[in-house]
């Protein structure tokens, strides 16, 4: 997914191409969410990559989920037995990561969605596995006591998978997996996992840490917009999948918590409050049965 991050994508593709054990089975699909950025097209045309790269023009910044939907639909239409691995541009695979994932899917051919454990550049585990409490609305993703040894190859149950590194085994799925387009940024990964969990599909995460992620390397360029989308998305997720109590607790939290950092981090505080307002406006328009805008308006949604 490209949103003014061509350097990250080029580095990711080049790194995977250089270390791939079976390059003939790999095909890169890049969705360009920033059509004004022509650098990727020029690079693909001019480079001498040994692996095929397909560039899909989104026509604008559709957000993470809707952009990924274009890529997933392309792979689904091309090969319904394929394995589609969504990987963030600011992430890097460890040596042997592809082989490890392939072995996991061979060992359990009923896995529909597979995540990988992820670390940050400091070496700390950033995503271990996902948990979801419908009553409090809490989503957990770091559990330090988990076994993270790379061998033996093994997977563990998870309630949700980080969209930074999310693998779909399309042959197991009855329909093409699609993110809810209402999410522009954040929590769309938890939503698609919850929907597939309720349908009875098997969700797993690798025991080994296979991916390094520069967390928020792209979205931190606009912190107010980042927190605004994240707040709306979290409340919308709870609206869809949690209890009314969880929604109420989180409404109170996002109304009060920013008071503690409104002076030290005003952009973050504004983003939280504006995201809260976006959700309340969405609820009001829904109650009145008025047309709803596709996404809250921020610097991300109005630019490409």
N, C-alpha and C positions, 0 to 999 in steps of 0.2 A: 504494500500500500504506500503510494507516494503522496505526501503532502509537504512539498518543499524540503524533501530529505533525500534527494538524489544521491548524495555522497554516501549516506548510510546504505542505501539499496545497492549501489555499485559495490561497496565493500562486502556486503553480505553475499551477493551472488558470486563475486570473485573468490571469496573464502570457501564457500561450499563447492564451487567448481574445482578448486585446487585440491580439496581433500576428499572428494566423493569417491567411494570404493567401486560403485557400479554406476558411472555417470550416464550410461545409455538409458537408464530408467527414470531419469530426472527431467522435469520440465518446469521452468519458472513462469509464473503468471503474475504480472505486476499491474495493479489497478492504479491509474493516475488520477488522483483526486485534486490535482492542481494543474489544470490544462495550460495555464500560462507558463509553466515550467517545461520547456522543451528539451532540457538537458538529457533526460533519460532516452528519449527517442534518438537524439543525435548519438548518444553513447552506444545504444544497441546497434544502430546502423553502421557505426564506425569500428566497433570492437570485433575481436576475433575469438569470441567465446565458443567453447566446444559444446556447450549445452544450449538448447533452444530457450528463447525468452519471448513470451507473448505479452504485449503491452495493450491493456484495455483502457480506453479513454472514458472517464466517468462524466465528463462535461462540466464538472464543478465539484466542490467539496461536499460529498454526500454523507460524510461522517464515516467512522470506522466500520460499523455494521453493514450499512448499505453498500459501501465500497467492497467489502468482503463478499457480499451477496453476488455481485457481478462476477467475481473470480470463481466462487463456488458454482454458480450456474454454468459458467464456461466449462469447468472441469466435469460437471455432471453430464452436460450434453456431449462432451468429447469421449468420456470413458466412465461408465457407471460402476466400474470395479476399481477405480483408481483410489489412491490414498492422497487426500488433500491436507497439506500441512500449512496452516496459517502461522507465519512467523513475523514478528515486528521488525521493521527496518533497523531499529537500534538494538537488535539482539544478535548474538553470535552463537553458533552451535559448537559444542565441544567435539573433539576428535572422537569418532566412533558413534556419534549421536544417531545418525541415520540408521546404522546397522543395529543399534540397540532398539530403536523404535520398531524396525522391521521384525526383529526377533520377538518383541512383545506381541505384535499382531499375529505372528505365526503361532505363538504359544497359546493365544486365546483369540480365535478368529471371530468371536462374537462381540468383541469390543467395538462399540460404535464411535466413541469419542475418547481420545487418549490425550492426556496432558503430560507435560514434562515438569519436573521440579526445576526451579529457576533460581539463580543467584544474582546478586548485584555486583558491580565492579570491585567492591571491597571484599568479596568472597562470602558475604553473609547470604543465607538462604532467604529469598524474597517471596517465593511461592513454594509451599510444601504440598499441601492439598487443600481442597475447599470444603468448608462446612457452612451450613445455613440454618439459622434458628428462626422459624416462622413467627415465634411469639415475641421475640425481642427485635427481630430484623437484623441481627448481627451476622455478618459474613466473615468467617475466619479464613486466613490463607497462610499463616505461619505457625508451625508446630515444631519447635526445636528438637523434641525428643524422637522425631521420626528417624527410622533407619534409612540412611542415604548412601549406603555402600553400593558401588556400581555392579557388583557381582554377588549372587547370581542375578541374571536378568529377571526382574520381577515388577509387577504392577500392584497398586493398591486401590481400593474403592475411593471415590471422591464425589462430593455433591456437585462441585462445579470446577471448571478448568479455566485458567487464565488465557485470555485471548492473545496474549503475547506469544504463546506457543501451544497451538491447539490442532490436533490431528483428527481428521474425519475419515473413517473407513467406509467409503460410500456404498460398497457392496452390501453392507449390513443394514443400511437405511432404506426405508420404503419410499421416502420422498427426499428431494434435494434439501439439505439443511439451509435454513435462511434465518438471519438475525432479524429481530423486530426493528423495522425502520424508524420507530418512534425514538429509539436511543440514538443520539448523535455521537456520544463519547462516554465510555465507562458503563460498566454493569450489563452491557449487552451480552457479555460472555456468560455471566451468571444466569441471565434470563434464558438463553438458548439451552444451557445445560439443564436448568430446572424443567423446561418443557420436555426435553428428551428423557429426563429421569422419570417424569410422570407417565411417559409413554412406555416405560419398561425397558429402555435401552441401557446397555452397560457402559458406564463411565469409569475410567481408570486414570491413574497418574503413575508415571514411572518412579521406581524406587530411586534411581540415580538422578543426580542433578546434571542435566544435559545442556542447559542453555544459560548464557550470561546476558543480562539485560541492563542497559543504561536507562533506569527507570525515569520516565517522563522527560527524556532528552528532547523530545519534539514539542510536547504539549506545554512544558514549562515556559516556553517562549511567550505565552499569553496566560499568566496565572489566573486572572479574573475569569476568563472564559473557561479555562480548565475546571475550576471549582464550581462555576455556575452549571456547566453541563453535568458534572459528577453529582451535584446535589439533586438536580432534577431527576437524573437517571436512577439514583438510589431510591428516591421516593416513589418513582414510577414502578420500579421493580417491586417494592413492597406493596404498592397498590395492587399489583397483579398477582403476587405469589405469597404474601404474608398476611397476618391477621390485622384487623383494625387497630388492635392494641399496639402492634409494631409500628404502624403508620403514625399513630398519635405520639408515641415515644420519640420517634425520629423527627417529627415536626417540631416538638418542643426542643429537642437537642439542637437542630439547625437554627432555631430562632434564638437560643440562649448562648450556645457555645461560642459563636464568633465574638461575643462581647469580651472574652478573655484575651483575644489577640487582635482586636480591631485597631489598636494603636501600633502594635509591633508589626503586623502584617495586614495592612488595610485592603490590599487587593484580594487576598484570600477571604477576608471577612465579607467584602462586597460580593464576591462570587458566591459564597454560601447563601447570603440573604437574597441575592437575585435569583439563584436557583430555587430557593424556597418559594419566592414569589411566582416564578414560572410554573411551578407545580400547582400552586393554589389557583392561578389563572386557568391552567389547563382543566382543573376540576370544575371551576365555575362555568367555563364554556361547555364542558361536557354535560353538566347539569342542565344548562339551557339548550342543549342540542344545537349549539352553534358550530360552524366549521372551525376546526382546530388547526393552527399553523403546524407544519411538520416538525419543527424544532424551535427551541428558544433561540432568539436572535443574539448572536455574539460575533466577535471578530473572526471566529472560525467559519461561521455559517454564511457570512456575507462576503467572504473573499475566497479566491481559489488560487 
